[in-house]
Amino acid sequence: MPLEQNLYGHPDAGGWWERHADEKARIEGFVPIENWPSVYWHDGLEVVLIIYVDDFKLSGPEDKLQLGWDLISKGLNIEPPAKLGLYLGCKHEESVRILPDTGKSVRVMEYNMEDFLRSCVDRYRELTGVHYMRQAATPFLAEPTGPDFTDGPNTVTNEEVKAAEEALERAASSQATQTLKPYAAKVLMKVLYAARYARFDLLRAVCYLAQFITKWDQDCDKRLYRLMCYIHSTYHLRLSGWVGDDRDHVTPHLFVDADFCR
């Protein structure tokens, strides 16, 4: 029997929806941006559209946004647009700041991953049984020695520190591996999402540990614990950005991955 409508949960549902949304967006004048899948530009309205499954994000001149939503709604049944907030697990928070060097007032966008990162630490605690998190100023161990947490304020007692170390040992006591290897990918890949989205300070530590997923050892256990302690110590960090110049004075610049360098 032919399937006339997309069926939620079907293995091909995502691809069918992507093709459907792409077709409807193109009909209304949204042109895909080369090498940026699911990102479109509308030349007449000068707006940028992002389609991620059923999440839509539209950016452009304020007086053109509703016109853009009206075009999208012609071919797709979407909810009324709302003010930007939680998007793909990240809170987008707008504010106004005064630039210290120019005194100019600018609109700032902050990317807040605190709730998501708290869930990462909770997941680590759930999987490993390690509940005590110490203060850490960096996500890295001091080399070549063992864990050193003297660079952050000590907010736990010696008894709590000992309990944390014992819990880490118990979590790594599997007869098969003697490490936290069974949990490493579950924790690291969750953290990697936040790192790539808005916490670039985590990228190096996460990607380094990811190299050892198939050859995990107790040294990796300590490095992962240090990383989670650092995350626990830095929930307050935010990625923020603004444009302080008039549109006519802005020149776009792009960076590329090393894979594309020649």
C-alpha positions in Angstrom: 0.0 0.0 0.0 1.5 3.4 -1.0 2.3 5.8 1.9 0.6 9.1 1.0 1.6 11.1 4.1 4.8 11.2 6.2 4.6 8.8 9.1 6.2 9.8 12.3 8.8 7.2 13.4 9.3 5.8 9.9 13.0 5.3 9.1 12.7 7.7 6.1 10.4 10.2 7.8 13.2 12.7 8.3 14.4 12.6 4.7 10.8 12.9 3.4 10.1 15.9 5.6 13.4 17.6 4.6 12.6 17.2 0.9 9.0 18.5 1.5 10.2 21.5 3.4 12.9 22.3 0.9 10.4 22.2 -2.0 8.0 24.5 -0.3 10.7 27.0 0.8 12.1 27.2 -2.8 8.7 27.9 -4.3 8.4 31.0 -2.1 11.8 32.3 -3.2 14.1 30.9 -0.5 17.4 29.9 -2.1 19.6 27.3 -0.4 23.0 28.7 0.6 25.8 26.6 -0.9 27.5 24.2 1.5 25.1 25.2 4.4 22.5 22.5 4.4 19.0 23.6 5.5 20.0 27.3 5.4 18.2 29.6 2.9 18.4 33.2 1.7 15.5 35.3 0.4 16.9 38.0 -1.8 13.7 40.1 -2.0 13.2 40.2 1.8 16.9 39.9 2.7 16.2 37.3 5.4 18.0 34.1 6.4 15.9 31.0 7.1 17.1 27.9 9.0 15.0 24.7 8.9 16.0 22.0 11.3 13.4 19.2 11.2 10.3 21.1 12.6 12.3 24.0 14.1 12.3 27.2 12.0 14.5 30.2 12.6 14.2 33.4 10.6 16.6 36.4 10.8 16.6 39.7 9.0 15.3 43.3 9.0 12.6 43.6 11.7 10.0 44.9 9.2 10.5 42.0 6.9 10.2 39.1 9.4 6.5 38.8 9.3 6.5 38.8 5.5 8.9 36.0 5.6 6.8 34.0 8.0 3.8 34.6 5.8 5.6 33.1 2.8 6.7 30.1 4.7 3.1 29.5 6.0 1.8 29.3 2.4 3.2 25.9 1.9 3.9 24.6 5.4 1.5 24.3 8.3 3.6 25.9 11.1 2.8 27.4 14.5 2.7 31.2 14.8 6.2 32.6 15.2 7.4 33.4 18.8 10.2 35.4 20.2 13.5 33.6 20.1 14.2 31.6 23.2 15.1 27.9 23.5 16.4 26.6 20.2 17.9 23.1 19.8 18.7 22.9 23.5 20.3 26.4 23.8 18.7 29.4 25.3 19.1 32.5 23.2 19.1 35.6 25.4 19.0 39.1 24.1 20.4 42.1 25.9 21.8 45.6 25.3 25.4 46.6 26.3 27.5 49.6 26.0 30.8 49.0 24.2 33.7 50.2 26.5 35.9 51.4 23.7 33.3 53.3 21.7 30.5 53.9 24.1 28.1 52.6 21.5 24.9 50.8 22.5 24.7 47.3 20.9 22.2 44.5 20.9 23.8 41.3 22.2 22.9 37.7 21.8 24.0 35.3 24.5 23.9 31.5 24.0 23.1 29.9 27.3 23.8 26.1 27.6 23.7 26.0 31.4 20.6 23.7 31.7 21.9 21.3 29.0 25.4 21.1 30.7 23.8 20.5 34.1 22.0 17.5 32.4 25.4 16.3 31.1 26.8 16.3 34.7 23.7 14.6 36.0 24.1 12.0 33.3 27.7 11.4 34.3 26.7 11.1 38.0 23.9 8.7 37.1 26.1 6.4 35.0 29.2 6.4 37.2 27.8 6.9 40.7 30.4 9.7 41.3 28.4 12.6 42.9 31.1 14.9 44.3 32.3 17.5 41.9 35.3 19.6 42.8 36.2 23.1 41.5 38.4 23.1 38.4 39.8 26.1 36.6 40.6 24.1 33.4 39.3 20.9 31.8 42.8 19.4 31.8 44.9 17.4 34.2 48.2 18.9 35.2 50.8 17.0 33.1 52.4 14.6 33.8 51.2 14.2 37.3 47.7 13.1 38.6 44.7 15.2 39.2 45.5 18.6 40.8 42.6 20.7 41.9 44.6 23.4 43.8 43.8 25.9 41.0 40.2 26.3 42.1 38.5 27.1 45.4 38.0 24.1 47.6 34.3 23.9 48.5 34.2 20.3 49.6 35.7 18.6 52.7 38.5 16.0 52.7 35.9 13.4 53.5 33.9 14.3 50.4 37.0 14.3 48.2 37.8 10.8 49.5 34.3 9.7 48.8 34.5 11.0 45.3 37.7 9.1 44.7 36.3 5.9 46.1 33.1 6.3 43.9 35.3 6.8 40.9 37.2 3.6 41.7 34.0 1.7 42.2 32.6 2.9 38.9 35.8 1.7 37.2 35.8 -1.7 38.9 34.1 -3.7 36.1 35.8 -7.0 35.9 35.7 -6.8 32.1 37.4 -3.4 31.6 38.5 -2.0 35.0 37.5 1.4 33.5 34.5 3.7 32.8 34.7 2.7 29.1 31.1 1.5 28.9 29.9 5.1 29.8 32.5 7.2 28.0 30.8 7.7 24.7 27.4 8.4 26.3 28.9 11.2 28.3 31.4 12.6 25.8 29.0 12.8 22.8 26.4 14.6 24.9 29.1 17.2 26.1 30.3 17.5 22.5 27.0 18.9 21.4 27.2 21.7 23.9 30.9 22.2 23.0 30.2 22.7 19.3 27.2 24.8 19.9 28.3 27.4 22.4 31.1 26.2 24.7 34.2 26.1 22.5 36.4 25.9 25.6 35.4 22.3 26.0 36.2 21.2 22.4 39.8 20.2 22.9 39.3 18.2 26.0 36.3 16.4 24.6 37.9 15.6 21.2 41.1 14.4 22.9 39.2 12.0 25.1 37.1 10.8 22.2 40.2 9.4 20.5 40.4 6.8 23.3 36.8 5.5 23.2 38.0 2.1 22.0 41.1 2.0 24.1 39.9 3.6 27.3 41.9 3.2 30.5 42.0 4.5 34.1 44.0 7.6 33.0 41.0 8.5 30.8 38.7 8.0 33.8 40.6 10.7 35.6 40.6 13.0 32.6 36.9 12.6 32.2 36.3 13.3 35.9 38.4 16.5 35.6 36.4 17.6 32.5 33.1 17.1 34.3 34.4 19.0 37.3 35.3 21.8 35.1 31.9 21.9 33.5 30.3 21.8 37.0 32.5 24.8 37.9 31.7 26.9 34.8 27.9 26.7 34.2 27.9 30.5 34.2 30.1 30.8 31.0 28.2 32.1 28.0 29.0 32.6 24.3 28.0 36.1 23.3 28.2 38.2 20.2 27.1 41.5 18.7 27.6 43.7 15.7 28.6 47.2 16.6 28.8 48.7 13.1 26.2 49.9 10.7 25.2 47.3 8.1 26.9 49.3 5.3 30.2 49.0 7.1 30.1 45.3 7.7 32.2 42.9 5.6 31.5 39.2 5.9 34.5 36.9 6.6 34.4 33.1 6.7 36.7 30.6 8.2 37.1 27.0 7.1 38.0 23.7 8.7 41.6 22.5 8.2 40.2 19.8 6.0 39.5 22.4 3.3 42.9 24.2 3.5 45.3 23.6 0.7 
